Amino acid sequence: MKRLACVCMVLLIMGSTAMAKGISFGARGGLFSASITTIPRGWQNTSFKLGYSGGVFVNYAIDKNISLESEVLYVMKGTKGVIDYPNFHVDFTANYDYIDIPIFVKYTLIPTGSFRPFVIFGPTVGINLTADVDIEGQGFSGTIDYSKVTNTMEFGIVFGGGAGIPVGRGLITLDGRFNMGMSKIIKGGEIVYDFDGQRFTESIPEEETKNIGFALLLGYAF
């Protein structure tokens, strides 16, 4: 409930701010290719997993070139890979879903015309919504809840570039960006899970693992 209340508060502030002079707002969404930096102990052969990202944004124009932009985005992060044992292997997919709230500086290189390229850079704060690991092996599958050993908050930076194209009274935007986590995902602790009627308890150590990802987002600004 606290996480939801925080997100609702940000949306309310963005909505009320959008009524001010020099403010535009809109929505964007697209693909997010996610992975992690350091591989946790026991995990192997990790690779990028494809997910989605989308939400709303508000932009405040300081002048014709420079603006400040903030977003509230739902982002599907995580990774996938294989754990190899002596006689068998287990495929896993780690799902870490977040509400990301980046605040970045946007510099538009050509502020007028039919093609308006821009670059972005700034910090981002993430609020973890779900943390679970799906596993599938020889004759069994299941989901392990990692929420108790996952940090609620995440801090990072985002940078990238794109272009805006005027359409009607608004602006279609397409941007590519890199999202780099600066804080740890896993805080460590003990998890309990059931498989095939058996209960297991596992101690998860604190890890230096951080989220990383590439996004390709299409949006429309009013």
SELUMNU-381461 format. One record per residue: residue number from 1; residue in one letter; y, z, x of N, C-alpha, C in turn. Coordinates in nm, 3 decimals, decimal comma. Example, Ala and Ser with C-alpha at 12.3 -4.5 7.8 and 13.67 -1.06 7.14 Angstrom:
! residues 2
1 A -0,569 0,780 1,319 -0,450 0,780 1,230 -0,330 0,780 1,320
2 S -0,225 0,708 1,285 -0,106 0,714 1,367 0,003 0,787 1,290
//
This chain:
! residues 222
1 M -0,121 0,000 0,082 0,000 0,000 0,000 0,127 0,000 0,086
2 K 0,125 0,074 0,198 0,241 0,078 0,285 0,270 -0,059 0,344
3 R 0,163 -0,132 0,382 0,181 -0,266 0,440 0,241 -0,359 0,335
4 L 0,191 -0,353 0,212 0,241 -0,439 0,104 0,385 -0,407 0,072
5 A 0,421 -0,278 0,070 0,558 -0,237 0,040 0,654 -0,289 0,147
6 C 0,610 -0,286 0,273 0,692 -0,336 0,383 0,719 -0,485 0,368
7 V 0,616 -0,562 0,335 0,631 -0,706 0,316 0,723 -0,736 0,199
8 C 0,707 -0,664 0,087 0,791 -0,685 -0,031 0,938 -0,656 0,000
9 M 0,962 -0,553 0,081 1,098 -0,519 0,119 1,162 -0,631 0,199
10 V 1,087 -0,689 0,293 1,140 -0,800 0,373 1,171 -0,920 0,285
11 L 1,083 -0,950 0,191 1,106 -1,063 0,100 1,230 -1,040 0,014
12 L 1,252 -0,916 -0,031 1,368 -0,884 -0,113 1,496 -0,903 -0,034
13 I 1,495 -0,857 0,093 1,612 -0,872 0,178 1,641 -1,020 0,203
14 M 1,536 -1,098 0,229 1,555 -1,241 0,254 1,608 -1,312 0,130
15 G 1,557 -1,273 0,013 1,601 -1,337 -0,111 1,747 -1,308 -0,141
16 S 1,790 -1,182 -0,122 1,929 -1,146 -0,149 2,023 -1,207 -0,046
17 T 1,978 -1,217 0,079 2,060 -1,274 0,185 2,085 -1,422 0,162
18 A 1,987 -1,488 0,099 1,997 -1,633 0,078 2,112 -1,672 -0,013
19 M 2,175 -1,575 -0,081 2,287 -1,604 -0,169 2,418 -1,611 -0,089
20 A 2,420 -1,567 0,036 2,541 -1,564 0,116 2,576 -1,703 0,168
21 K 2,704 -1,719 0,207 2,753 -1,846 0,260 2,689 -1,874 0,395
22 G 2,654 -2,000 0,421 2,593 -2,037 0,547 2,445 -2,011 0,555
23 I 2,387 -1,972 0,444 2,244 -1,939 0,441 2,167 -2,048 0,368
24 S 2,056 -2,091 0,427 1,961 -2,178 0,358 1,825 -2,111 0,361
25 F 1,737 -2,152 0,273 1,604 -2,093 0,266 1,504 -2,198 0,225
26 G 1,375 -2,163 0,238 1,273 -2,260 0,202 1,133 -2,205 0,224
27 A 1,038 -2,296 0,231 0,898 -2,258 0,250 0,833 -2,356 0,346
28 R 0,730 -2,307 0,416 0,657 -2,395 0,507 0,512 -2,348 0,518
29 G 0,427 -2,439 0,559 0,286 -2,406 0,576 0,216 -2,513 0,657
30 G 0,097 -2,479 0,704 0,021 -2,575 0,782 -0,098 -2,513 0,851
31 L -0,136 -2,569 0,964 -0,256 -2,528 1,036 -0,223 -2,431 1,148
32 F -0,316 -2,340 1,174 -0,301 -2,244 1,285 -0,432 -2,239 1,361
33 S -0,427 -2,279 1,489 -0,545 -2,276 1,575 -0,537 -2,149 1,660
34 A -0,632 -2,056 1,638 -0,622 -1,922 1,695 -0,733 -1,893 1,792
35 S -0,700 -1,810 1,892 -0,799 -1,755 1,982 -0,745 -1,624 2,038
36 I -0,807 -1,573 2,145 -0,766 -1,448 2,206 -0,757 -1,465 2,357
37 T -0,692 -1,368 2,423 -0,677 -1,377 2,568 -0,800 -1,324 2,638
38 T -0,812 -1,192 2,650 -0,926 -1,131 2,719 -1,045 -1,120 2,624
39 I -1,163 -1,162 2,668 -1,283 -1,154 2,585 -1,335 -1,011 2,583
40 P -1,351 -0,951 2,464 -1,405 -0,814 2,456 -1,546 -0,807 2,513
41 R -1,581 -0,690 2,563 -1,715 -0,669 2,617 -1,822 -0,698 2,512
42 G -1,922 -0,776 2,550 -2,029 -0,811 2,458 -2,011 -0,946 2,391
43 W -1,885 -0,997 2,388 -1,859 -1,129 2,331 -1,860 -1,233 2,443
44 Q -1,906 -1,354 2,411 -1,912 -1,460 2,511 -1,875 -1,593 2,448
45 N -1,838 -1,687 2,536 -1,816 -1,826 2,495 -1,720 -1,838 2,376
46 T -1,610 -1,766 2,381 -1,515 -1,773 2,271 -1,441 -1,907 2,273
47 S -1,399 -1,950 2,154 -1,325 -2,075 2,141 -1,224 -2,060 2,027
48 F -1,137 -2,160 2,015 -1,035 -2,157 1,910 -1,098 -2,178 1,773
49 K -1,044 -2,106 1,674 -1,088 -2,127 1,535 -0,969 -2,174 1,453
50 L -0,994 -2,269 1,365 -0,888 -2,330 1,286 -0,868 -2,253 1,156
51 G -0,743 -2,220 1,127 -0,708 -2,149 1,004 -0,579 -2,204 0,947
52 Y -0,513 -2,124 0,865 -0,392 -2,166 0,796 -0,280 -2,066 0,816
53 S -0,159 -2,114 0,798 -0,041 -2,029 0,803 0,059 -2,083 0,701
54 G 0,129 -1,993 0,635 0,227 -2,038 0,538 0,310 -1,923 0,483
55 G 0,430 -1,955 0,435 0,515 -1,852 0,379 0,655 -1,905 0,353
56 V 0,753 -1,815 0,360 0,892 -1,848 0,329 0,981 -1,816 0,449
57 F 1,102 -1,873 0,449 1,195 -1,847 0,558 1,338 -1,850 0,507
58 V 1,427 -1,791 0,586 1,570 -1,793 0,559 1,641 -1,824 0,690
59 N 1,746 -1,908 0,683 1,817 -1,953 0,802 1,967 -1,925 0,786
60 Y 2,024 -1,865 0,890 2,168 -1,839 0,892 2,232 -1,922 1,002
61 A 2,322 -2,012 0,964 2,387 -2,101 1,059 2,506 -2,032 1,123
62 I 2,500 -2,012 1,256 2,612 -1,954 1,330 2,717 -2,061 1,355
63 D 2,674 -2,179 1,398 2,761 -2,296 1,406 2,675 -2,418 1,379
64 K 2,724 -2,538 1,410 2,650 -2,659 1,374 2,522 -2,677 1,455
65 N 2,514 -2,612 1,572 2,395 -2,625 1,656 2,303 -2,504 1,653
66 I 2,360 -2,385 1,650 2,283 -2,262 1,664 2,268 -2,188 1,532
67 S 2,147 -2,143 1,503 2,122 -2,063 1,383 2,017 -1,957 1,412
68 L 2,012 -1,856 1,328 1,909 -1,755 1,332 1,816 -1,776 1,214
69 E 1,686 -1,770 1,239 1,590 -1,794 1,133 1,483 -1,686 1,133
70 S 1,448 -1,639 1,014 1,341 -1,540 0,999 1,242 -1,589 0,894
71 E 1,116 -1,555 0,917 1,008 -1,599 0,828 0,922 -1,480 0,786
72 V 0,854 -1,496 0,676 0,743 -1,409 0,637 0,624 -1,501 0,616
73 L 0,528 -1,496 0,709 0,416 -1,591 0,709 0,282 -1,518 0,702
74 Y 0,193 -1,572 0,621 0,053 -1,530 0,624 -0,016 -1,614 0,731
75 V -0,081 -1,548 0,829 -0,140 -1,620 0,942 -0,285 -1,576 0,962
76 M -0,374 -1,673 0,972 -0,515 -1,647 0,997 -0,542 -1,658 1,146
77 K -0,561 -1,543 1,212 -0,586 -1,539 1,356 -0,732 -1,502 1,382
78 G -0,767 -1,490 1,510 -0,905 -1,453 1,546 -0,964 -1,547 1,648
79 T -1,095 -1,554 1,651 -1,166 -1,643 1,744 -1,309 -1,658 1,696
80 K -1,386 -1,740 1,762 -1,528 -1,753 1,732 -1,604 -1,774 1,863
81 G -1,733 -1,747 1,860 -1,811 -1,761 1,983 -1,955 -1,722 1,963
82 V -2,020 -1,689 2,074 -2,163 -1,659 2,074 -2,189 -1,535 2,159
83 I -2,279 -1,449 2,113 -2,329 -1,339 2,193 -2,474 -1,370 2,227
84 D -2,502 -1,381 2,356 -2,637 -1,416 2,402 -2,716 -1,290 2,439
85 Y -2,834 -1,279 2,381 -2,928 -1,173 2,415 -3,048 -1,237 2,486
86 P -3,136 -1,157 2,548 -3,249 -1,215 2,622 -3,335 -1,311 2,541
87 N -3,361 -1,279 2,413 -3,453 -1,361 2,335 -3,388 -1,434 2,217
88 F -3,262 -1,411 2,194 -3,195 -1,480 2,083 -3,044 -1,472 2,105
89 H -2,969 -1,545 2,020 -2,823 -1,539 2,029 -2,765 -1,520 1,890
90 V -2,643 -1,470 1,885 -2,573 -1,443 1,759 -2,441 -1,519 1,760
91 D -2,418 -1,598 1,657 -2,289 -1,663 1,639 -2,195 -1,565 1,567
92 F -2,070 -1,558 1,612 -1,976 -1,468 1,545 -1,842 -1,538 1,523
93 T -1,771 -1,493 1,420 -1,635 -1,535 1,392 -1,552 -1,411 1,365
94 A -1,454 -1,386 1,451 -1,365 -1,272 1,433 -1,245 -1,317 1,350
95 N -1,222 -1,250 1,238 -1,114 -1,285 1,146 -1,008 -1,174 1,147
96 Y -0,891 -1,208 1,199 -0,778 -1,115 1,198 -0,663 -1,182 1,122
97 D -0,640 -1,137 1,000 -0,535 -1,195 0,917 -0,411 -1,105 0,921
98 Y -0,294 -1,169 0,934 -0,169 -1,096 0,951 -0,060 -1,149 0,857
99 I 0,037 -1,063 0,831 0,168 -1,106 0,786 0,257 -1,103 0,908
100 D 0,304 -1,219 0,951 0,391 -1,229 1,068 0,536 -1,242 1,023
101 I 0,625 -1,170 1,092 0,768 -1,174 1,061 0,844 -1,207 1,189
102 P 0,856 -1,334 1,223 0,932 -1,372 1,342 1,082 -1,382 1,311
103 I 1,163 -1,353 1,412 1,308 -1,374 1,405 1,345 -1,451 1,532
104 F 1,384 -1,577 1,516 1,409 -1,657 1,635 1,542 -1,730 1,629
105 V 1,588 -1,767 1,749 1,706 -1,851 1,762 1,661 -1,996 1,751
106 K 1,733 -2,070 1,670 1,703 -2,212 1,652 1,821 -2,295 1,702
107 Y 1,793 -2,382 1,797 1,900 -2,468 1,850 1,871 -2,613 1,812
108 T 1,960 -2,670 1,732 1,946 -2,809 1,686 2,021 -2,900 1,781
109 L 1,948 -2,986 1,850 2,009 -3,071 1,952 2,103 -3,175 1,891
110 I 2,062 -3,233 1,777 2,144 -3,332 1,707 2,159 -3,282 1,562
111 P 2,270 -3,215 1,528 2,282 -3,150 1,397 2,312 -3,244 1,280
112 T 2,345 -3,370 1,308 2,372 -3,466 1,201 2,284 -3,589 1,219
113 G 2,276 -3,669 1,113 2,197 -3,791 1,121 2,064 -3,777 1,050
114 S 1,983 -3,880 1,059 1,856 -3,884 0,986 1,741 -3,818 1,062
115 F 1,764 -3,782 1,188 1,660 -3,717 1,269 1,726 -3,607 1,350
116 R 1,686 -3,478 1,327 1,755 -3,365 1,385 1,657 -3,277 1,464
117 P 1,635 -3,309 1,590 1,541 -3,230 1,670 1,594 -3,090 1,701
118 F 1,501 -2,994 1,715 1,542 -2,856 1,743 1,436 -2,786 1,827
119 V 1,475 -2,675 1,889 1,385 -2,587 1,961 1,403 -2,446 1,906
120 I 1,297 -2,363 1,915 1,302 -2,226 1,865 1,243 -2,131 1,967
121 F 1,295 -2,006 1,965 1,241 -1,902 2,053 1,281 -1,766 1,998
122 G 1,185 -1,671 1,998 1,219 -1,537 1,954 1,099 -1,446 1,939
123 P 1,123 -1,319 1,907 1,015 -1,221 1,892 0,953 -1,227 1,753
124 T 0,834 -1,172 1,741 0,767 -1,164 1,612 0,692 -1,032 1,600
125 V 0,685 -0,982 1,477 0,610 -0,860 1,446 0,502 -0,896 1,346
126 G 0,380 -0,851 1,370 0,269 -0,880 1,280 0,215 -0,753 1,216
127 I 0,178 -0,762 1,090 0,116 -0,652 1,016 -0,026 -0,694 0,981
128 N -0,124 -0,625 1,038 -0,263 -0,663 1,016 -0,307 -0,635 0,873
129 L -0,367 -0,734 0,809 -0,418 -0,720 0,672 -0,568 -0,701 0,668
130 T -0,640 -0,782 0,744 -0,786 -0,772 0,749 -0,833 -0,789 0,893
131 A -0,943 -0,721 0,925 -1,005 -0,733 1,058 -1,154 -0,718 1,040
132 D -1,225 -0,828 1,045 -1,371 -0,822 1,032 -1,436 -0,930 1,118
133 V -1,561 -0,908 1,149 -1,637 -1,001 1,232 -1,761 -1,045 1,155
134 D -1,770 -1,175 1,127 -1,888 -1,233 1,063 -1,988 -1,270 1,171
135 I -2,113 -1,227 1,156 -2,217 -1,262 1,253 -2,334 -1,329 1,182
136 E -2,399 -1,418 1,254 -2,515 -1,490 1,200 -2,614 -1,514 1,313
137 G -2,737 -1,467 1,294 -2,841 -1,484 1,394 -2,967 -1,541 1,334
138 Q -3,077 -1,518 1,397 -3,205 -1,569 1,351 -3,258 -1,482 1,238
139 G -3,237 -1,531 1,116 -3,289 -1,461 0,999 -3,200 -1,353 0,943
140 F -3,075 -1,340 0,993 -2,987 -1,238 0,937 -2,841 -1,282 0,951
141 S -2,758 -1,225 0,866 -2,614 -1,250 0,870 -2,543 -1,133 0,803
142 G -2,417 -1,118 0,832 -2,342 -1,008 0,771 -2,201 -1,003 0,823
143 T -2,125 -0,905 0,775 -1,986 -0,887 0,813 -1,964 -0,743 0,857
144 I -1,898 -0,725 0,971 -1,867 -0,592 1,023 -1,717 -0,568 1,008
145 D -1,682 -0,456 0,946 -1,543 -0,420 0,925 -1,486 -0,358 1,053
146 Y -1,387 -0,425 1,112 -1,324 -0,378 1,236 -1,187 -0,314 1,212
147 S -1,150 -0,291 1,087 -1,015 -0,243 1,057 -0,985 -0,108 1,120
148 K -1,085 -0,019 1,130 -1,062 0,115 1,185 -1,039 0,114 1,336
149 V -1,078 0,006 1,403 -1,059 -0,001 1,548 -0,955 -0,107 1,585
150 T -0,878 -0,153 1,485 -0,776 -0,255 1,507 -0,637 -0,197 1,486
151 N -0,546 -0,228 1,575 -0,407 -0,181 1,561 -0,341 -0,245 1,439
152 T -0,268 -0,165 1,364 -0,201 -0,214 1,243 -0,087 -0,310 1,275
153 M -0,011 -0,278 1,380 0,106 -0,358 1,416 0,077 -0,443 1,540
154 E 0,140 -0,559 1,543 0,128 -0,648 1,657 0,267 -0,701 1,693
155 F 0,293 -0,712 1,823 0,421 -0,765 1,870 0,394 -0,886 1,959
156 G 0,483 -0,985 1,949 0,463 -1,106 2,027 0,590 -1,188 2,036
157 I 0,576 -1,308 2,090 0,686 -1,403 2,096 0,638 -1,537 2,043
158 V 0,733 -1,614 1,993 0,701 -1,747 1,941 0,803 -1,846 1,997
159 F 0,756 -1,962 2,038 0,848 -2,066 2,084 0,788 -2,202 2,055
160 G 0,876 -2,301 2,040 0,828 -2,435 2,008 0,943 -2,527 1,977
161 G 0,914 -2,634 1,907 1,017 -2,731 1,873 0,971 -2,820 1,759
162 G 1,065 -2,896 1,708 1,033 -2,983 1,596 1,154 -3,067 1,558
163 A 1,155 -3,111 1,433 1,265 -3,195 1,386 1,282 -3,179 1,236
164 G 1,406 -3,201 1,191 1,437 -3,200 1,049 1,480 -3,339 1,004
165 I 1,439 -3,374 0,883 1,475 -3,503 0,825 1,536 -3,479 0,687
166 P 1,664 -3,516 0,666 1,727 -3,495 0,535 1,658 -3,576 0,427
167 V 1,626 -3,506 0,318 1,567 -3,570 0,201 1,632 -3,508 0,077
168 G 1,705 -3,590 0,002 1,775 -3,537 -0,115 1,881 -3,437 -0,071
169 R 1,881 -3,320 -0,136 1,976 -3,215 -0,099 1,920 -3,119 0,004
170 G 1,798 -3,143 0,044 1,735 -3,051 0,138 1,696 -3,117 0,268
171 L 1,609 -3,048 0,343 1,568 -3,093 0,474 1,419 -3,068 0,493
172 I 1,344 -3,176 0,518 1,203 -3,161 0,553 1,194 -3,129 0,702
173 T 1,117 -3,028 0,736 1,101 -2,990 0,877 0,955 -2,999 0,918
174 L 0,933 -3,038 1,042 0,800 -3,038 1,102 0,814 -2,976 1,240
175 D 0,738 -2,870 1,265 0,750 -2,807 1,396 0,613 -2,765 1,449
176 G 0,603 -2,766 1,580 0,487 -2,714 1,649 0,530 -2,594 1,730
177 R 0,448 -2,492 1,734 0,487 -2,369 1,804 0,367 -2,299 1,865
178 F 0,397 -2,218 1,966 0,296 -2,136 2,031 0,328 -1,990 2,002
179 N 0,229 -1,918 1,953 0,244 -1,777 1,919 0,164 -1,696 2,021
180 M 0,233 -1,614 2,099 0,167 -1,537 2,204 0,180 -1,387 2,177
181 G 0,068 -1,321 2,153 0,068 -1,177 2,129 0,097 -1,102 2,258
182 M 0,175 -0,994 2,247 0,210 -0,911 2,363 0,149 -0,772 2,354
183 S 0,087 -0,740 2,242 0,026 -0,608 2,224 -0,123 -0,623 2,196
184 K -0,198 -0,515 2,217 -0,343 -0,518 2,204 -0,387 -0,527 2,057
185 I -0,496 -0,599 2,036 -0,556 -0,605 1,902 -0,642 -0,481 1,877
186 I -0,729 -0,450 1,971 -0,832 -0,346 1,952 -0,788 -0,215 2,016
187 K -0,780 -0,109 1,936 -0,741 0,022 1,986 -0,861 0,110 2,022
188 G -0,980 0,067 1,981 -1,101 0,142 2,013 -1,135 0,245 1,907
189 G -1,260 0,290 1,908 -1,307 0,386 1,810 -1,452 0,359 1,774
190 E -1,492 0,414 1,664 -1,631 0,405 1,621 -1,639 0,331 1,488
191 I -1,734 0,238 1,477 -1,755 0,167 1,353 -1,898 0,190 1,304
192 V -1,915 0,187 1,173 -2,046 0,204 1,110 -2,070 0,083 1,020
193 Y -2,188 0,022 1,030 -2,218 -0,094 0,947 -2,366 -0,097 0,913
194 D -2,399 -0,171 0,804 -2,536 -0,181 0,755 -2,587 -0,324 0,768
195 F -2,712 -0,338 0,815 -2,779 -0,467 0,818 -2,925 -0,448 0,777
196 D -2,965 -0,528 0,679 -3,105 -0,525 0,632 -3,151 -0,384 0,599
197 G -3,062 -0,307 0,534 -3,097 -0,172 0,492 -3,091 -0,067 0,601
198 Q -3,051 -0,106 0,722 -3,041 -0,011 0,832 -2,895 0,013 0,868
199 R -2,861 0,137 0,896 -2,724 0,173 0,931 -2,712 0,188 1,082
200 F -2,605 0,127 1,137 -2,580 0,131 1,281 -2,442 0,191 1,307
201 T -2,432 0,267 1,414 -2,304 0,320 1,460 -2,278 0,268 1,600
202 E -2,157 0,212 1,620 -2,125 0,152 1,748 -1,990 0,201 1,796
203 S -1,981 0,235 1,922 -1,855 0,278 1,983 -1,786 0,157 2,044
204 I -1,663 0,127 1,997 -1,587 0,011 2,043 -1,479 0,059 2,140
205 P -1,480 0,014 2,265 -1,379 0,058 2,362 -1,245 -0,011 2,337
206 E -1,138 0,053 2,382 -1,007 -0,011 2,377 -1,007 -0,132 2,469
207 E -0,947 -0,241 2,421 -0,949 -0,366 2,497 -0,807 -0,417 2,520
208 E -0,794 -0,501 2,623 -0,665 -0,565 2,652 -0,648 -0,695 2,573
209 T -0,738 -0,721 2,482 -0,738 -0,847 2,407 -0,611 -0,864 2,324
210 K -0,553 -0,984 2,329 -0,433 -1,018 2,252 -0,454 -1,150 2,178
211 N -0,385 -1,167 2,067 -0,392 -1,292 1,990 -0,306 -1,400 2,054
212 I -0,353 -1,523 2,048 -0,273 -1,640 2,083 -0,304 -1,748 1,979
213 G -0,212 -1,842 1,964 -0,238 -1,948 1,868 -0,133 -2,057 1,869
214 F -0,173 -2,174 1,821 -0,085 -2,289 1,806 -0,073 -2,323 1,658
215 A 0,050 -2,347 1,614 0,073 -2,379 1,473 0,141 -2,515 1,458
216 L 0,105 -2,587 1,355 0,171 -2,710 1,315 0,211 -2,692 1,169
217 L 0,343 -2,681 1,144 0,391 -2,640 1,013 0,486 -2,743 0,953
218 L 0,467 -2,771 0,825 0,553 -2,860 0,749 0,632 -2,778 0,649
219 G 0,763 -2,798 0,643 0,844 -2,715 0,553 0,952 -2,794 0,482
220 Y 1,019 -2,723 0,390 1,133 -2,781 0,320 1,240 -2,675 0,304
221 A 1,362 -2,706 0,350 1,475 -2,614 0,342 1,570 -2,659 0,232
222 F 1,615 -2,565 0,150 1,707 -2,595 0,040 1,852 -2,567 0,082
//
